[in-house]
Amino acid sequence: MYSEALNINDKIPVTQYSLALAYQGLGEFKLAIEHAQKTLILDPKFTQADLLISQSAKYKHGNKHFDEMKLKLNNLELNKSQKVNLLFALAKANEDLDQVKESFTNLSQGNQIKRSLLKFDINDEIRLFDQIKKVFSTVDRSKISKSISSNKKIIFILGMPRSGTSLVEQIVTSHSDVFGAGELPQLSRIVKENLMIGNDFSGQKVNKLIDDELLTDQLRKIYYDYLERFNSNKNFITDKAPLNFRWIGLIKILFPHAKIIHCTRDPKDNCFSLYKNFFEGGLNFSYNQKELATYYKLYLNIMNFWLDLFPGDIYDANYEKIIDNSQYEIKELIKFCELTWEDSCLHFHKNKTPIKTMSTAQARQPIYKSSINSHKKFSSFLEDLNNNI
């Protein structure tokens, strides 16, 4: 449809950019870069296209786009959002060129500007996590029905963003019986519309949900109806929204037989990967080192809470273990999902499932080790992270 739109009028920057974004999601990086470059010819200030190119390319000395971005930052009048895109793009290029100090200077400035644009209070997150734990500490779990069955089996892949969730989804969806739905907003939407009172997570509403089978069926149907849009005939479907780790208690109520895969990664690598990437929506905790460290500790705390509450029901998929011993770890992962073994799962980088996250380039490569200990060369600039994790 984007291509048809461009046949009518190829002078609209956002259409060129949207097609670039679609190609990036499909792993067609040359075409993604080509249409991002066309976007910038039409509008040099459309710096989202610069960011997309930086995510899709590996920079070498003498790279024309790198020089263009530096000139643009110094010579064009850009608004704060346009500058943020450009600073994160330049930081990525600097890192590719092993210009660590310059990379962090751009990263720090980009994060500071982005943080200044946000209405975000980490204390709201602290309160929400406390409320979730308090509610599920008192819930009578014996009332949760386990007789629910569905033709569509759900595999929830969750954990901190940048912890390997896209890699795990690519592995699992390489199986012929699994459809990859990506990061679905539906579970968080169900929570917001049915289990919150204002900004507070409601224990009263959760208890009502457990006591009222009709309401449980209704919320479950809302989720399943959302899955219908994918028109998949496969028996399994993945939901890879990382922050669903907050809602594991709800998953156990609505989908007691769903598979839950918890992705883990070295804490400092995980947090630095969040800090150095720009996210279009959400993840507002990631633009300040202290807030990022606070959120990470909230995540660890609530995951330990769930693991104690539902022992044996949550599979830990560790990024470093998958990298170091991929064949064994991938087979264990597939076994946990109760899928028959297929060799295609070892060749996940050939998987054509679209990836609409920051990991689109990485998850389409064979196993590589360069992302392990990736924070170390920046360690001297990460004082707040180092002191708090």
QUIHU-V98972 format. One record per run of one state. SS is the DSSP state (~ for helix, > for strand, _ for the rest). FROM is the first residue (numbers start at 1). TO is the last residue. If there is no record, write none. Layout:
BEGIN
ss:SS from:FROM to:TO
ss:SS from:FROM to:TO
END
This chain:
BEGIN
ss:_ from:1 to:1
ss:~ from:2 to:8
ss:_ from:9 to:12
ss:~ from:13 to:25
ss:_ from:26 to:28
ss:~ from:29 to:42
ss:_ from:43 to:47
ss:~ from:48 to:56
ss:_ from:57 to:63
ss:~ from:64 to:75
ss:_ from:76 to:79
ss:~ from:80 to:96
ss:_ from:97 to:99
ss:~ from:100 to:116
ss:_ from:117 to:121
ss:~ from:122 to:138
ss:_ from:139 to:140
ss:~ from:141 to:143
ss:_ from:144 to:152
ss:> from:153 to:159
ss:_ from:160 to:164
ss:~ from:165 to:172
ss:_ from:173 to:177
ss:> from:178 to:180
ss:_ from:181 to:185
ss:~ from:186 to:194
ss:_ from:195 to:195
ss:> from:196 to:197
ss:_ from:198 to:199
ss:> from:200 to:201
ss:_ from:202 to:202
ss:~ from:203 to:211
ss:_ from:212 to:212
ss:~ from:213 to:230
ss:_ from:231 to:235
ss:> from:236 to:239
ss:_ from:240 to:241
ss:~ from:242 to:254
ss:_ from:255 to:258
ss:> from:259 to:264
ss:_ from:265 to:266
ss:~ from:267 to:275
ss:_ from:276 to:283
ss:~ from:284 to:287
ss:_ from:288 to:288
ss:~ from:289 to:309
ss:_ from:310 to:313
ss:> from:314 to:318
ss:~ from:319 to:324
ss:_ from:325 to:325
ss:~ from:326 to:336
ss:_ from:337 to:342
ss:~ from:343 to:350
ss:_ from:351 to:361
ss:~ from:362 to:364
ss:_ from:365 to:375
ss:~ from:376 to:381
ss:_ from:382 to:382
ss:~ from:383 to:388
ss:_ from:389 to:389
END
